[in-house]
Amino acid sequence: MDLPEALSRLDKLEDALLAGIQELRSIRAEIQKNSNGGNLEPLLGAEELAKILGVDIGHVHAQARSRKIPSVRIGKYRKFSPSQIKKWLERKNTP
């Protein structure tokens, strides 16, 4: 094999490797995007949720205690996941 032919083969191999690396990075970014990158979403407090829903804070507490609104207990506090609240609202509004 002469030098120009070897260099041509090396260029093709390098291009293929770079394309493979780019594809791997793209797949990694998509996986991280879909899995939220391991980050947790900020939780809402009862007061924030009451404002969003346009209801009294006491109503939010009562509904959370009776498990009608999805919530998470953190010590003595109830917190609300925006994504879970969104799913809950969608289910409630589906006939």
C-alpha positions in Angstrom: 0.0 0.0 0.0 1.4 3.4 -1.0 1.5 6.5 1.2 -1.4 8.4 -0.5 -3.7 5.3 -0.3 -2.8 4.8 3.4 -3.5 8.5 4.2 -6.8 8.3 2.3 -7.9 5.2 4.4 -6.8 7.0 7.6 -8.9 10.0 6.6 -12.0 7.9 6.0 -11.5 6.0 9.3 -11.0 9.3 11.2 -14.3 10.7 9.6 -16.1 7.5 10.6 -14.8 7.7 14.2 -15.7 11.4 14.6 -19.2 10.7 13.2 -19.5 7.8 15.8 -18.4 10.0 18.6 -20.9 12.7 17.6 -23.7 10.1 17.5 -22.7 8.9 21.0 -22.8 12.4 22.3 -26.2 13.0 20.8 -27.6 9.8 22.3 -26.1 10.7 25.7 -27.7 14.2 25.5 -31.1 12.7 24.6 -31.0 10.2 27.5 -30.0 13.0 29.9 -32.8 15.2 28.6 -35.4 12.4 28.9 -34.3 11.4 32.4 -34.2 15.0 33.6 -30.4 14.5 33.9 -30.8 13.2 37.4 -32.0 16.5 38.7 -35.1 16.9 40.8 -37.7 19.5 39.9 -38.3 22.2 42.5 -41.3 21.4 44.7 -44.1 23.8 45.3 -45.4 24.7 48.8 -49.1 24.7 49.7 -49.3 28.4 49.4 -47.8 28.4 45.9 -50.1 25.7 44.8 -53.1 27.4 46.2 -52.2 30.5 44.2 -51.7 28.5 41.0 -55.0 26.6 41.4 -56.9 29.7 42.6 -58.1 28.1 45.8 -57.7 28.7 49.6 -54.5 27.3 51.2 -56.7 25.4 53.7 -58.4 23.6 50.8 -55.0 22.5 49.4 -54.0 21.2 52.9 -57.3 19.3 53.3 -57.1 17.8 49.9 -53.5 16.7 50.4 -54.3 15.2 53.8 -57.1 13.2 52.2 -54.8 12.2 49.4 -57.0 13.8 46.7 -54.1 16.0 45.6 -50.7 14.2 45.1 -48.2 15.4 47.6 -45.0 14.5 49.4 -44.4 14.9 53.1 -41.1 16.3 54.1 -41.0 16.4 57.8 -44.0 18.4 58.9 -44.4 20.0 55.5 -46.4 19.0 52.4 -44.7 19.7 49.1 -46.2 19.3 45.6 -44.4 18.1 42.4 -45.4 20.4 39.5 -45.3 17.4 37.1 -47.5 15.3 39.3 -50.0 18.1 39.8 -50.1 18.6 36.0 -50.9 14.9 35.5 -53.5 15.0 38.3 -55.2 17.9 36.6 -55.2 16.2 33.3 -56.8 13.1 34.8 -59.4 15.2 36.5 -60.3 17.0 33.3 -60.5 13.9 31.2 -64.1 12.8 30.7 
